[in-house]
Amino acid sequence: MKIAIIGAGYVGLAAGYTLSKFGHDVTIFERDKEAGGLASGFKPAYRRGKDKNWEWKLEKAYHHLFQNDTDILSLCKELGIENKLLLKRPLTAIYQNGTISQFDSPSALFSFHGLSFGAKLQTACLLAFLKINPFWKPLEKITAASLFQTIGGKESWRVLWEPLLLGKFGPYKDSVPASWLWARVFKRTPRLYYFKGGFSICVHTLVQAIKKQQSSILLSTQVDTIVQEKNKFRVSYGGRSDVFDTVILTIPSPIACTIVPDFPKFYKDNLLSIPHLHAQTLILETDEPILEKTYWLNISNRSFPFLAVVAHTNFMDKKYYGGKHITYIGNYLPPDHPYLKMTKEQLLKIFMPYIRRLNPSFQLSAVSCQLFTAPFAQPVHTLNYSQKAPQFSTPIPGIFIANLDSIVPWDRGTNYAVKLGKDVAEYLIKSK
């Protein structure tokens, strides 16, 4: 079959790799100049003098792998790059009441000063329940607020979980199902993997494997429309077009609805009924660290204008980044949020007073400041989300959809993107 895949993130690359292994003629279309989506890597412009160039690329948004991310770890083994994986145990902490407290182990929980002893016991029971309970389906019928207050208590809900849900989901926080938070706890491992050289190592290897199997990837290529012609599909892009036997859409659902005009209204309405947030990261490269030891810092104080601070060089050695400290400031924002219209300089000006609250001795000496925004990157799970998530088949036979909206109950991530890509490819093969 001649197959078009729209989007060269991990879903599209995994689908293309799987299909090309079975001998199908695959063309992957990607509007960006790099494959990999938010896991694509970048380096600052070439430097002279005292500011050294980076050895490794960095992702547009913070990335790591858990030890139980079996799908992408198996793919790495198949691609022969498992020796490129580093395993470390970085520190995760929470900022609450003006204090940064480690919060990534039972001992850290009971040393946390933000909860009473009784609330700590209730929180421990809640986390133990989420860790040992493998049954998520009943949990999507109740809200996280309901379950977490019932088992974990109102105090820990108010101090820990509610501020984090509010920071990530804003007005949707009260409709997020318990299954979503269950997945966050159930999946987490203390030790994390990262690629030597960055996630672009995996992306590059996957791209080369696809090309070796006689398939192609068209970068900097925006698909405009996909129109059915008899039993085939005409894909138009950049003033050109080509005809394919079938199409896989791995792009966000709102964008998919714009390029496939023949989707029936009921189907578009269902896709568009899923709320989405934009992911935004401001990346600072500084002489001094913003966080001394912590890798991942959750901000539970909602007076802060951001949700998370991720000190990448407290995970990977700064020597790979010209000896500078790399810190992500992360947010999830609704499409109409004013931050999405701001420049990196404007955002930094807003964020700096709060960064100094995290580290009062910090003096900004930013060598570079990068800003990245990914539209519709975070689907918002609501009650009974598995019934709303898009299935692979669409009302138009021959057009399939597999994007981050399809991942249930897990949150978005490279491991599930790889699994999703492989699954949709195998589903397509079986359906033909």
C-alpha positions as CSV (number, residue, x, y, z in Angstrom):
1,M,0.0,0.0,0.0
2,K,1.0,3.6,-0.6
3,I,0.4,5.3,2.8
4,A,0.6,8.9,3.9
5,I,1.3,9.7,7.5
6,I,0.6,13.3,8.6
7,G,3.0,14.3,11.4
8,A,6.6,13.1,12.2
9,G,6.3,13.0,16.0
10,Y,6.9,9.7,17.8
11,V,3.5,8.4,16.8
12,G,4.0,9.1,13.1
13,L,7.6,7.8,13.2
14,A,6.7,4.6,15.0
15,A,3.8,4.0,12.6
16,G,6.0,4.7,9.6
17,Y,8.7,2.4,10.9
18,T,6.3,-0.5,11.6
19,L,4.5,-0.2,8.2
20,S,7.7,0.1,6.2
21,K,9.0,-3.0,7.9
22,F,6.0,-4.8,6.3
23,G,7.0,-3.5,2.9
24,H,4.5,-0.7,2.6
25,D,5.4,2.5,0.7
26,V,5.2,5.2,3.4
27,T,5.6,9.0,3.1
28,I,5.6,11.0,6.3
29,F,4.7,14.7,6.1
30,E,6.0,17.1,8.8
31,R,5.5,20.8,8.8
32,D,8.5,21.5,11.1
33,K,12.1,21.4,9.9
34,E,12.9,18.6,12.3
35,A,11.2,15.3,13.1
36,G,10.3,14.3,16.6
37,G,7.7,16.9,17.7
38,L,8.4,18.2,21.2
39,A,11.2,15.6,21.5
40,S,13.1,17.2,18.5
41,G,16.4,18.7,19.5
42,F,18.0,22.0,19.1
43,K,21.4,23.7,19.8
44,P,22.1,27.5,20.2
45,A,23.7,29.3,17.3
46,Y,27.4,28.7,16.9
47,R,29.5,30.6,19.4
48,R,32.9,32.0,19.6
49,G,35.1,33.0,22.5
50,K,34.4,32.0,26.1
51,D,30.8,30.7,25.5
52,K,31.3,27.1,24.5
53,N,29.1,25.2,22.0
54,W,26.9,22.4,23.2
55,E,27.9,18.8,22.7
56,W,24.3,17.5,23.1
57,K,21.0,18.7,21.7
58,L,18.2,19.6,24.0
59,E,14.4,19.0,23.6
60,K,11.9,21.8,23.2
61,A,10.1,20.4,26.2
62,Y,11.5,18.4,29.2
63,H,11.8,14.7,28.5
64,H,12.8,11.5,30.3
65,L,11.8,7.9,30.4
66,F,10.6,5.8,33.3
67,Q,12.1,2.3,33.9
68,N,8.8,0.7,33.0
69,D,8.5,2.5,29.6
70,T,8.7,-0.9,27.9
71,D,7.5,0.1,24.4
72,I,10.2,2.7,23.7
73,L,12.8,0.8,25.6
74,S,12.1,-2.3,23.4
75,L,12.2,0.0,20.3
76,C,15.6,1.3,21.4
77,K,16.9,-2.3,21.7
78,E,15.5,-3.2,18.2
79,L,17.2,-0.1,16.8
80,G,20.5,-0.9,18.5
81,I,20.7,2.2,20.6
82,E,20.0,0.8,24.1
83,N,23.7,1.6,24.9
84,K,22.8,5.3,24.5
85,L,20.5,5.2,27.6
86,L,21.6,6.7,30.9
87,L,19.8,5.7,34.1
88,K,19.9,8.1,37.0
89,R,17.9,9.0,40.1
90,P,17.3,12.8,40.1
91,L,15.4,14.6,42.9
92,T,11.7,15.6,42.6
93,A,10.5,18.3,45.0
94,I,7.5,20.5,45.7
95,Y,7.4,24.2,46.4
96,Q,4.9,25.0,49.2
97,N,4.8,27.8,51.8
98,G,8.0,29.3,50.6
99,T,10.0,26.1,51.0
100,I,11.4,23.5,48.5
101,S,10.8,20.1,49.9
102,Q,11.9,16.8,48.4
103,F,8.8,14.8,47.6
104,D,9.7,11.5,45.8
105,S,9.8,8.8,48.5
106,P,8.0,7.6,51.6
107,S,10.7,9.0,53.8
108,A,10.4,12.4,52.0
109,L,6.6,12.4,52.5
110,F,7.0,11.9,56.3
111,S,9.7,14.6,56.4
112,F,7.4,17.0,54.6
113,H,6.5,20.0,56.9
114,G,3.4,21.1,54.9
115,L,1.1,18.4,56.2
116,S,0.0,17.2,59.7
117,F,1.0,13.7,60.7
118,G,-2.5,12.4,60.2
119,A,-2.6,13.9,56.7
120,K,0.7,12.2,55.9
121,L,-0.7,8.9,56.9
122,Q,-3.8,9.4,54.7
123,T,-1.6,10.5,51.8
124,A,0.6,7.4,52.2
125,C,-2.5,5.2,52.1
126,L,-3.7,7.0,49.0
127,L,-0.4,6.6,47.2
128,A,-0.1,3.0,48.2
129,F,-3.6,2.3,46.9
130,L,-2.8,4.0,43.5
131,K,0.5,2.1,43.3
132,I,-0.9,-1.4,43.9
133,N,-4.3,-1.1,42.2
134,P,-4.1,-2.1,38.5
135,F,-7.7,-1.4,37.8
136,W,-8.1,2.1,36.3
137,K,-11.4,1.8,34.5
138,P,-13.7,2.3,37.5
139,L,-11.6,5.3,38.4
140,E,-12.6,7.2,35.3
141,K,-16.2,7.3,36.5
142,I,-15.3,9.5,39.5
143,T,-13.4,12.8,39.8
144,A,-9.9,13.0,41.1
145,A,-11.2,15.5,43.7
146,S,-13.7,13.0,45.0
147,L,-11.3,10.0,45.3
148,F,-8.3,12.0,46.6
149,Q,-10.3,13.7,49.3
150,T,-12.1,10.4,50.3
151,I,-8.9,8.4,50.7
152,G,-6.1,11.0,51.1
153,G,-8.1,13.5,53.1
154,K,-9.1,17.1,52.6
155,E,-5.9,18.5,54.0
156,S,-3.6,16.8,51.5
157,W,-6.0,17.6,48.7
158,R,-5.9,21.3,49.6
159,V,-2.1,21.4,50.1
160,L,-0.9,19.1,47.4
161,W,-3.2,17.9,44.7
162,E,-5.7,20.7,44.1
163,P,-3.1,23.4,43.4
164,L,-1.2,21.1,41.0
165,L,-4.4,20.2,39.1
166,L,-5.5,23.8,39.1
167,G,-2.1,24.8,37.7
168,K,-2.2,22.3,34.9
169,F,-5.9,22.2,34.0
170,G,-7.3,25.5,35.2
171,P,-11.1,25.6,35.0
172,Y,-11.1,21.9,34.0
173,K,-9.6,20.7,37.3
174,D,-12.9,19.6,38.8
175,S,-13.8,17.4,35.8
176,V,-10.4,15.5,35.7
177,P,-11.1,11.8,36.4
178,A,-9.3,9.9,39.2
179,S,-7.9,7.6,36.5
180,W,-5.7,10.3,35.1
181,L,-4.0,11.0,38.5
182,W,-3.9,7.2,39.1
183,A,-1.8,6.8,35.9
184,R,0.6,9.6,37.1
185,V,1.3,7.8,40.4
186,F,1.1,4.2,39.1
187,K,3.6,4.7,36.3
188,R,6.2,6.8,38.1
189,T,9.6,5.3,38.9
190,P,12.3,7.0,41.0
191,R,15.1,6.3,38.5
192,L,14.8,7.8,35.0
193,Y,16.4,7.2,31.6
194,Y,17.8,9.9,29.3
195,F,19.6,9.5,26.0
196,K,23.3,10.3,25.7
197,G,23.1,13.2,23.2
198,G,19.5,13.9,23.9
199,F,16.2,12.4,22.5
200,S,17.2,13.5,19.0
201,I,19.5,10.4,19.0
202,C,16.4,8.2,19.1
203,V,14.6,10.4,16.5
204,H,17.6,10.4,14.1
205,T,18.0,6.6,14.4
206,L,14.3,6.0,13.8
207,V,14.3,8.4,10.7
208,Q,17.3,6.6,9.2
209,A,15.7,3.2,9.8
210,I,12.6,4.4,8.0
211,K,14.6,5.7,5.0
212,K,16.6,2.5,4.9
213,Q,13.3,0.7,4.4
214,Q,12.7,2.7,1.2
215,S,10.1,5.1,2.8
216,S,10.5,8.9,3.0
217,I,10.0,11.8,5.3
218,L,9.2,15.2,3.9
219,L,10.2,17.9,6.4
220,S,9.1,21.6,6.3
221,T,6.1,20.3,4.4
222,Q,2.7,21.6,5.4
223,V,-0.3,19.4,4.3
224,D,-3.2,21.7,3.3
225,T,-6.0,19.3,2.5
226,I,-6.8,15.6,2.2
227,V,-9.6,14.9,-0.3
228,Q,-11.1,11.5,-1.2
229,E,-11.0,10.6,-4.9
230,K,-12.9,7.3,-5.5
231,N,-11.1,4.8,-3.3
232,K,-7.9,6.8,-2.9
233,F,-6.9,10.1,-1.2
234,R,-5.3,13.2,-2.7
235,V,-2.9,14.9,-0.3
236,S,-2.2,18.5,-1.2
237,Y,0.9,20.2,0.2
238,G,2.9,23.3,-0.8
239,G,1.2,23.7,-4.2
240,R,1.7,20.0,-5.0
241,S,-0.3,16.9,-4.5
242,D,0.0,13.1,-4.5
243,V,-2.5,10.2,-4.3
244,F,-2.3,7.6,-1.6
245,D,-4.2,4.4,-0.8
246,T,-4.7,5.3,2.9
247,V,-3.8,8.1,5.3
248,I,-2.9,8.1,9.0
249,L,-3.4,11.4,10.9
250,T,-1.1,11.8,14.0
251,I,-1.6,15.5,14.3
252,P,-3.8,17.2,17.0
253,S,-7.5,16.6,16.4
254,P,-8.4,20.3,15.8
255,I,-5.8,20.5,13.1
256,A,-7.0,17.2,11.6
257,C,-10.5,18.6,11.3
258,T,-9.2,21.5,9.2
259,I,-7.3,19.5,6.6
260,V,-10.0,16.8,6.1
261,P,-13.0,18.8,4.9
262,D,-15.0,15.6,4.2
263,F,-15.2,14.5,7.9
264,P,-18.9,14.6,8.8
265,K,-20.1,17.2,11.3
266,F,-20.9,14.7,14.0
267,Y,-17.4,13.3,13.9
268,K,-15.7,16.8,13.9
269,D,-18.0,17.8,16.8
270,N,-16.9,14.7,18.8
271,L,-13.2,15.4,18.2
272,L,-13.5,19.1,19.0
273,S,-15.5,18.3,22.2
274,I,-12.2,17.2,23.8
275,P,-10.6,20.3,25.5
276,H,-7.0,21.0,24.8
277,L,-4.2,23.0,26.3
278,H,-1.1,24.4,24.7
279,A,2.2,23.4,26.2
280,Q,4.7,26.2,26.6
281,T,8.3,26.1,27.8
282,L,10.7,28.9,28.5
283,I,14.2,27.6,28.6
284,L,16.9,29.5,30.4
285,E,20.7,29.0,30.0
286,T,22.5,30.6,32.9
287,D,25.9,30.7,34.6
288,E,24.5,29.9,38.0
289,P,21.8,27.3,38.8
290,I,18.3,28.3,39.6
291,L,17.7,25.1,41.6
292,E,20.7,23.8,43.5
293,K,19.9,20.0,43.5
294,T,16.3,19.4,42.5
295,Y,15.6,18.2,39.0
296,W,11.8,18.5,38.9
297,L,10.0,21.1,41.0
298,N,6.2,21.2,41.2
299,I,4.8,24.6,42.2
300,S,1.9,24.2,44.5
301,N,1.6,27.9,45.1
302,R,-0.9,29.2,42.6
303,S,0.2,32.8,42.9
304,F,3.1,31.7,40.7
305,P,2.7,32.2,37.0
306,F,4.1,28.8,36.1
307,L,3.5,25.2,37.0
308,A,6.9,23.5,37.0
309,V,10.6,24.2,37.0
310,V,12.8,21.5,35.5
311,A,16.5,21.8,36.0
312,H,17.8,19.7,33.2
313,T,21.4,20.0,34.3
314,N,20.6,18.6,37.7
315,F,19.8,15.5,35.8
316,M,22.4,15.5,33.0
317,D,25.9,17.0,33.4
318,K,26.2,20.7,32.4
319,K,29.5,19.9,30.6
320,Y,27.4,18.7,27.7
321,Y,25.8,22.2,27.4
322,G,28.9,24.4,27.3
323,G,29.1,24.4,31.1
324,K,25.9,26.3,31.5
325,H,22.9,25.5,33.6
326,I,19.7,24.6,31.7
327,T,16.3,25.2,33.3
328,Y,12.8,24.8,31.8
329,I,9.9,26.9,33.1
330,G,6.8,24.9,32.1
331,N,3.1,25.8,31.6
332,Y,-0.1,24.4,30.2
333,L,-2.3,27.2,28.9
334,P,-5.7,27.5,27.3
335,P,-5.7,28.7,23.7
336,D,-6.7,32.3,24.6
337,H,-4.1,32.8,27.4
338,P,-2.1,36.1,27.1
339,Y,1.2,34.3,27.6
340,L,0.8,32.7,24.2
341,K,1.1,36.1,22.6
342,M,4.2,37.2,24.5
343,T,7.8,37.2,23.5
344,K,10.4,35.3,25.5
345,E,11.7,38.6,26.9
346,Q,8.2,39.6,28.1
347,L,7.7,36.2,29.8
348,L,11.0,36.3,31.5
349,K,10.3,39.7,32.9
350,I,7.0,38.3,34.4
351,F,8.7,35.1,35.7
352,M,11.9,36.6,37.2
353,P,10.4,37.8,40.6
354,Y,9.0,34.3,41.2
355,I,12.3,32.6,40.1
356,R,14.0,34.7,42.7
357,R,11.5,33.5,45.3
358,L,12.7,30.0,44.6
359,N,16.3,31.1,44.9
360,P,16.8,34.5,46.5
361,S,20.5,34.6,45.8
362,F,20.0,33.9,42.1
363,Q,21.4,36.5,39.7
364,L,20.2,36.3,36.1
365,S,23.0,35.9,33.6
366,A,21.1,34.3,30.8
367,V,23.3,33.4,27.8
368,S,20.2,32.4,25.9
369,C,16.5,32.3,26.4
370,Q,14.4,30.0,24.2
371,L,10.6,29.9,24.0
372,F,8.6,27.0,22.5
373,T,4.8,26.5,22.3
374,A,3.1,23.3,21.1
375,P,-0.6,23.9,20.2
376,F,-3.2,21.4,21.5
377,A,-0.4,19.3,23.1
378,Q,-2.3,18.4,26.2
379,P,-5.8,16.8,25.9
380,V,-7.9,17.2,29.0
381,H,-9.3,13.9,30.3
382,T,-12.8,14.2,31.6
383,L,-15.1,11.6,33.2
384,N,-15.5,8.4,31.1
385,Y,-12.8,9.6,28.8
386,S,-12.1,6.2,27.3
387,Q,-15.6,6.5,25.6
388,K,-14.7,9.8,24.0
389,A,-11.1,9.1,23.0
390,P,-10.8,8.8,19.2
391,Q,-10.7,5.3,17.8
392,F,-8.3,4.4,15.0
393,S,-11.0,4.2,12.3
394,T,-12.8,7.3,11.1
395,P,-16.1,7.7,9.2
396,I,-14.1,7.8,6.0
397,P,-12.7,4.3,5.3
398,G,-9.0,4.5,4.6
399,I,-8.4,7.5,6.8
400,F,-7.2,6.6,10.3
401,I,-6.4,8.8,13.3
402,A,-3.9,8.2,16.1
403,N,-2.9,11.2,18.2
404,L,-2.3,12.0,21.9
405,D,-6.1,12.2,22.3
406,S,-6.2,8.5,21.8
407,I,-4.0,7.6,24.8
408,V,-6.0,6.3,27.7
409,P,-5.7,6.4,30.7
410,W,-2.0,7.5,30.5
411,D,-0.9,11.0,29.9
412,R,1.0,12.0,26.8
413,G,4.6,10.8,26.5
414,T,7.1,9.3,24.1
415,N,6.5,5.8,25.4
416,Y,2.8,5.9,24.7
417,A,3.4,7.7,21.4
418,V,5.6,4.8,20.3
419,K,3.0,2.2,21.4
420,L,0.2,4.2,19.7
421,G,2.1,4.4,16.4
422,K,2.8,0.7,16.4
423,D,-0.7,-0.2,17.3
424,V,-2.3,1.9,14.6
425,A,0.0,0.5,12.0
426,E,-0.9,-3.1,13.0
427,Y,-4.6,-2.2,13.1
428,L,-4.3,-0.8,9.6
429,I,-2.6,-3.9,8.3
430,K,-5.2,-6.2,9.8
431,S,-8.1,-4.1,8.5
432,K,-6.9,-4.2,4.9
